[in-house]
Amino acid sequence: MTRLPRRLLGVVGASALLGAGLVLNPLPPALGAARAADDCTPGIIGRIPGPPAAFDLLEADPMEPGPRGSGVIVAVVDSGIDITRPQLAEAVIGGVSLINDGERPDGFGDPNGHGTAIAGIIGARAAAGSGVVGLAPEAQLLSVRVFRGSDEQSQKDGVGPDAVRIAEGIRYATAHGARVITVAMSDDVETAELRSAVEEATAAGALVVASAGNRATTTNQIDSTRYPAAYPGVLSVTAVNAIGLPTTDSIHGDHIDVAAPGQDVLTTATGAGDCRYAVEAPSTSFATGYAAAAAALIVEEHPGETPEQWAYRLKATADRPQADRSDTERGWGMIRPFDAIALLPASDTRGPASPFMENAGSAIIPPAVHLTVGDTPRPREAATTIAVIGGSALLAVLTMLGLGTRILRRRREAAAAR
């Protein structure tokens, strides 16, 4: 089993922003192991069969008919995006580097690898021989490069994670039309600049999707609130393992909104081919990528709704042990992107408070009746089946009523003739 080169990983765990605890959720040795021979090594273009294992947990397949994130701009506020990857070359539409480290000023480079991995999860296009494909494979990606690495040298050079620079990145994404802003980083101390940037993004109609925190990549390993995840209007995402269960690898707390897959993630690697990250333990960075992609699908289908309503769809339809409450390990549960898209706002759903109506939740389209074993329709197909069955039942009732009326009329006519 190979590991990512150290120059891609940086120094893990002890890095912090002036003691504040702001760290990225990158690829530490325990999380970044890849089972793909040398496929993750820069210069070696290896290919790994797909589809990504996360699709089974999400009950989603972006290669089937349905929304694919078309026309939705998703910003990746991170370490940049390597546009030399064939799966990403057509996905990235623009960007900027907010650090001066000798790399491209447009953000189209990523020595670290973290941003490229997140970008692949969200919007990788299908490529010959590769199993890597994003959950929103027609989304338009915006590369907003805000750090080079979390290692000591990067911190010393002023190109490490920085709350003010992340806030600047969120503002750049907002100003350039992003509807979904992905921040796969966390801080245990809130910052006025970061809060303000999130408020501006939300007011402009963008949903910020942020990591709820990893235990292995922070100086503060106690379960506690993380930012920007905990700010109002942000969708806070934690990770579950390969079978959909929470683990102690993630920071837990009341700030968590939803969970998404974060282990054994197949995605793009900087300067290389395909890579399976987080094989040994889940990472909330990757979960954040999947939640951002799910949000892009919702935005495509419901462009006139607000960021709060998009986030509500994911929370209300998430799979959870108890319908009436969230918990500190998974929030409202594992996201179900296509259930969220099919949500019909109503007044009788158990779960989070609904922004669609006063004192109400929402109702999801009920499952269809299946006549063929193993034939599971998508939400749109389920809705069609229900409509057909409902229409047939109504027609039968009307027919019986009509027949009864004719019989009663004939009896009255016969009685009158006597």
Protein Blocks (a to p, Z undefined) as FASTA:
>chain_A
ZZddfklnopghjaceehnopacddddfklmpccehjlmpghiacddddddfklmmnopa
fkbgcdehioiacddddebjafkbmklmmmpgbdcdfbdehiafklpacfkommmmmmmm
mmpccdehiabdcfblmbccddddfbfbfcfklmmnopaccfklmmmmmmmmmmnopabd
cdfbddfbdcfklmmmmmmmmmnopacdddebifklcfblcgcdddfklpghiacddddd
fkopacfkbccdjkbmbdcdfehiacddehiacddehklbccfklmmmmmmmmmmmmmmm
mmmbcfklmmmmmmmmpccfblkbccfklonojcdfklmmmpccdfkbgcdddfkbghia
cddddddddfbghiacdfklmmmmmmmmmmmmmmmmmmmmmmmmmmmmmmmmmmmmZZ
